[in-house]
Amino acid sequence: MLWECRQANKVLAALKQAFSYGVRRGALSENPAILLQARDVGGMEKPRERNLSINEIKALLSFLESGINRMSLQTKLAIQIILHTGIRSGELRLATWDEIDFNNSLWTIPKEHTKQDEIMRIHLTESVRTMFQELKTDASCQYVLSAKDNEPLSPKALSRSISRIQERVGIPHWTAHDLRRTFCTQLSETLHIDPVVIEKCLGHKMPKIMATYNRNEMLLQRKEALTRWSQYLNTLLENNVVPIQVHSAQHSLGKKQSCSSTV
């Protein structure tokens, strides 16, 4: 139902844009869809709250590491990179090899590819660096993920791949963006990372007053957080890890601050 709601709202937005263009060009006297609102077609969309539990993460990683997943190297590693880094799928999809600095284990995303229109730097943990090296070995063009010569992976390719493996993984429905929300949630609940560090890892803009007085990128703190998270994910596959959940008042507040606007 949520999917249909979103699709209907996207269609309405596209129609409004097309009709407005017609008005500007003089082909139409008015926009016939101008008074239609989301509640008239698809309804108001509620923010998703889906994030994977530790057991679901373990099931997903085990599936990806198995010989039965039948996924392409690109889509398999894309899922893992998003889970390890919390990056947006679009930022990964548009990534080019000149953004990846293997020598310094750093991924620099140009502002043109980020939602916040700001340069973003991501530390490559040993695991993530290895993933990029695997992709580089198989690369045939400038894009990290590409299905055609010199073209990035299509926006829907990863979503389609995830849809195809849903039943085989054996966990309730999830999306690529839910992996980003999972990254945020688990850094807070399992690793107890400072909420400000999590926000920086996600590439979120800080509230105006904080952004004015604190332009520190917190690269060292983010590097530590990403390293701990990657190590934890690797340990999930090696051992039967049972995470200890701590729910203090401060911790719960941190989770809400970091995850409620994970977009």
C-alpha positions as CSV (number, residue, x, y, z in Angstrom):
1,M,0.0,0.0,0.0
2,L,2.8,2.4,0.8
3,W,4.5,1.7,-2.5
4,E,1.2,2.5,-4.4
5,C,0.9,5.7,-2.3
6,R,4.3,6.9,-3.2
7,Q,3.9,6.0,-6.9
8,A,0.6,8.0,-7.1
9,N,2.2,11.0,-5.5
10,K,5.1,10.9,-7.9
11,V,2.8,10.7,-10.8
12,L,0.9,13.7,-9.5
13,A,4.1,15.7,-9.1
14,A,5.2,14.8,-12.6
15,L,1.8,15.9,-14.0
16,K,1.9,19.2,-12.2
17,Q,5.3,19.8,-13.6
18,A,4.3,18.9,-17.1
19,F,1.2,21.1,-17.0
20,S,3.1,24.0,-15.6
21,Y,5.5,23.7,-18.5
22,G,2.6,23.8,-20.9
23,V,1.3,27.0,-19.2
24,R,4.7,28.6,-19.5
25,R,5.0,27.8,-23.2
26,G,1.5,29.1,-23.9
27,A,0.0,25.6,-24.8
28,L,-2.3,25.7,-21.8
29,S,-4.2,28.5,-20.2
30,E,-4.0,27.0,-16.7
31,N,-2.7,24.0,-14.9
32,P,-5.6,21.5,-14.5
33,A,-3.8,19.7,-11.6
34,I,-2.9,22.7,-9.6
35,L,-5.6,22.1,-6.9
36,L,-4.9,18.4,-6.5
37,Q,-3.0,17.4,-3.4
38,A,-1.4,14.3,-2.2
39,R,-4.4,13.3,0.0
40,D,-6.6,13.4,-3.2
41,V,-4.6,10.7,-4.9
42,G,-2.1,8.6,-3.0
43,G,-2.5,10.0,0.4
44,M,0.1,11.4,2.8
45,E,3.2,9.3,3.1
46,K,4.4,8.2,6.5
47,P,8.1,8.1,7.1
48,R,9.5,4.5,6.9
49,E,10.9,3.1,10.1
50,R,12.2,-0.2,8.8
51,N,15.6,-1.2,9.9
52,L,17.2,-4.6,10.1
53,S,17.8,-6.4,13.4
54,I,21.1,-8.0,14.2
55,N,19.7,-11.4,13.4
56,E,18.4,-10.1,10.0
57,I,21.7,-8.4,9.3
58,K,23.5,-11.7,10.0
59,A,21.0,-13.6,7.7
60,L,21.6,-11.1,4.9
61,L,25.4,-11.2,5.2
62,S,25.4,-15.0,5.3
63,F,23.2,-15.1,2.2
64,L,25.5,-12.6,0.3
65,E,28.6,-14.7,1.3
66,S,27.0,-18.0,0.2
67,G,27.4,-19.5,-3.2
68,I,23.7,-19.6,-3.8
69,N,22.9,-15.9,-4.0
70,R,23.4,-15.8,-7.8
71,M,23.8,-12.0,-7.7
72,S,26.2,-10.0,-9.8
73,L,29.4,-8.9,-8.0
74,Q,28.3,-5.2,-8.4
75,T,24.9,-5.6,-6.7
76,K,26.2,-7.9,-4.0
77,L,29.0,-5.6,-3.0
78,A,26.8,-2.5,-3.4
79,I,24.5,-3.9,-0.7
80,Q,27.5,-4.5,1.6
81,I,29.0,-1.1,1.0
82,I,25.8,0.6,1.9
83,L,25.4,-1.4,5.1
84,H,29.1,-0.8,6.1
85,T,29.1,2.9,5.4
86,G,25.5,4.2,5.6
87,I,25.9,5.9,2.2
88,R,22.9,6.8,0.1
89,S,22.5,4.4,-2.8
90,G,22.4,7.3,-5.3
91,E,25.8,8.5,-4.1
92,L,27.3,5.1,-4.6
93,R,25.6,4.6,-7.9
94,L,27.2,7.8,-9.3
95,A,30.6,7.2,-7.7
96,T,33.6,7.3,-10.1
97,W,37.0,5.8,-9.6
98,D,38.7,9.2,-9.3
99,E,36.7,9.7,-6.1
100,I,38.4,6.6,-4.5
101,D,41.8,7.2,-2.9
102,F,43.1,3.7,-2.1
103,N,46.4,5.0,-0.8
104,N,44.7,7.1,1.9
105,S,41.6,4.9,2.3
106,L,39.3,7.8,1.6
107,W,36.3,8.3,-0.6
108,T,35.6,11.9,-1.5
109,I,32.1,12.5,-2.9
110,P,31.7,15.7,-4.9
111,K,29.0,18.1,-3.8
112,E,27.2,17.5,-7.1
113,H,26.5,13.9,-6.0
114,T,25.4,14.6,-2.5
115,K,21.9,15.4,-1.3
116,Q,23.2,18.3,0.9
117,D,25.2,19.8,-1.9
118,E,28.4,19.6,0.1
119,I,31.6,17.6,-0.4
120,M,31.5,14.4,1.8
121,R,34.5,12.4,2.8
122,I,34.2,8.8,3.9
123,H,36.9,6.7,5.5
124,L,37.3,3.3,3.8
125,T,37.7,0.6,6.4
126,E,39.8,-2.4,5.5
127,S,36.6,-4.4,4.6
128,V,35.1,-1.6,2.4
129,R,38.5,-0.9,0.8
130,T,38.7,-4.6,-0.2
131,M,35.2,-4.4,-1.7
132,F,36.1,-1.4,-3.8
133,Q,39.3,-3.2,-4.9
134,E,37.2,-6.2,-6.1
135,L,34.9,-3.8,-8.0
136,K,38.0,-2.1,-9.5
137,T,39.4,-5.4,-10.8
138,D,36.1,-6.0,-12.6
139,A,35.7,-2.4,-13.8
140,S,35.5,-1.4,-17.5
141,C,34.7,2.3,-17.2
142,Q,35.0,5.3,-14.9
143,Y,31.9,4.4,-12.8
144,V,32.3,2.2,-9.8
145,L,28.9,0.5,-10.6
146,S,28.1,0.2,-14.3
147,A,26.0,-2.1,-16.4
148,K,26.9,-0.4,-19.7
149,D,30.1,1.2,-21.0
150,N,30.7,4.5,-19.4
151,E,27.3,4.8,-17.8
152,P,26.4,4.5,-14.1
153,L,24.1,1.7,-12.9
154,S,20.5,2.7,-13.5
155,P,18.6,4.0,-10.5
156,K,16.3,1.0,-10.3
157,A,18.8,-1.8,-10.9
158,L,19.7,-2.2,-7.2
159,S,16.1,-2.0,-6.1
160,R,15.2,-4.8,-8.6
161,S,18.0,-7.0,-7.4
162,I,17.0,-6.6,-3.8
163,S,13.3,-7.4,-4.7
164,R,14.4,-10.6,-6.4
165,I,16.2,-11.9,-3.3
166,Q,13.6,-10.9,-0.7
167,E,12.1,-14.4,-0.3
168,R,15.4,-16.2,-0.6
169,V,17.0,-14.2,2.2
170,G,14.1,-15.0,4.4
171,I,13.6,-11.7,6.2
172,P,10.6,-9.2,5.9
173,H,10.6,-6.7,3.1
174,W,13.5,-4.2,3.1
175,T,15.0,-1.7,0.7
176,A,18.4,-0.2,0.0
177,H,17.6,2.9,2.0
178,D,16.5,0.7,5.0
179,L,20.2,-0.4,5.1
180,R,21.2,3.2,5.7
181,R,18.6,3.4,8.5
182,T,20.0,0.2,9.9
183,F,23.5,1.6,9.9
184,C,22.2,4.6,11.8
185,T,20.2,2.6,14.3
186,Q,22.9,0.0,15.0
187,L,25.6,2.6,15.5
188,S,23.4,4.1,18.2
189,E,21.9,1.0,19.8
190,T,24.7,-1.5,19.5
191,L,27.9,0.5,19.4
192,H,26.6,3.6,21.4
193,I,28.3,6.0,19.0
194,D,27.8,9.7,19.8
195,P,24.7,11.0,18.0
196,V,26.7,14.0,16.5
197,V,29.2,11.5,15.0
198,I,26.4,9.5,13.5
199,E,24.9,12.6,11.9
200,K,28.4,13.4,10.4
201,C,28.7,9.8,9.2
202,L,25.3,10.1,7.4
203,G,26.3,13.4,5.8
204,H,23.4,15.3,7.5
205,K,23.6,19.0,7.9
206,M,23.8,20.1,11.5
207,P,21.2,22.5,13.0
208,K,22.0,26.1,11.9
209,I,23.5,27.2,15.2
210,M,25.7,24.1,15.4
211,A,26.7,24.4,11.8
212,T,27.7,28.0,12.3
213,Y,30.0,27.4,15.3
214,N,31.2,23.9,14.5
215,R,32.5,23.1,11.0
216,N,34.7,20.2,12.2
217,E,34.1,17.2,10.0
218,M,35.1,14.9,12.9
219,L,37.0,12.6,10.5
220,L,38.9,10.8,13.2
221,Q,35.7,10.1,15.2
222,R,33.9,8.9,12.1
223,K,36.8,6.7,11.1
224,E,36.7,5.1,14.5
225,A,32.9,4.6,14.3
226,L,33.1,3.1,10.8
227,T,36.0,0.8,11.8
228,R,34.1,-0.5,14.8
229,W,31.0,-1.1,12.8
230,S,32.8,-2.9,10.0
231,Q,34.6,-5.1,12.5
232,Y,31.3,-5.9,14.2
233,L,29.7,-6.9,10.9
234,N,32.7,-9.2,10.2
235,T,32.4,-10.7,13.6
236,L,28.8,-11.5,13.0
237,L,29.8,-13.9,10.3
238,E,32.6,-15.4,12.3
239,N,30.9,-16.0,15.6
240,N,27.5,-16.3,17.1
241,V,27.3,-12.7,18.4
242,V,24.6,-11.7,20.8
243,P,24.5,-7.9,21.1
244,I,23.8,-6.3,24.4
245,Q,21.2,-3.6,24.1
246,V,21.4,-0.6,26.5
247,H,18.4,1.7,26.6
248,S,19.3,4.7,28.7
249,A,17.3,8.0,28.4
250,Q,20.3,9.7,26.8
251,H,20.8,6.8,24.5
252,S,17.2,6.8,23.3
253,L,17.4,10.6,22.7
254,G,20.5,10.1,20.6
255,K,18.8,7.4,18.5
256,K,15.8,9.7,17.8
257,Q,18.1,12.6,16.9
258,S,20.2,10.5,14.5
259,C,17.7,8.3,12.8
260,S,14.4,10.1,12.6
261,S,15.6,12.1,9.6
262,T,17.8,9.6,7.9
263,V,17.2,10.5,4.3
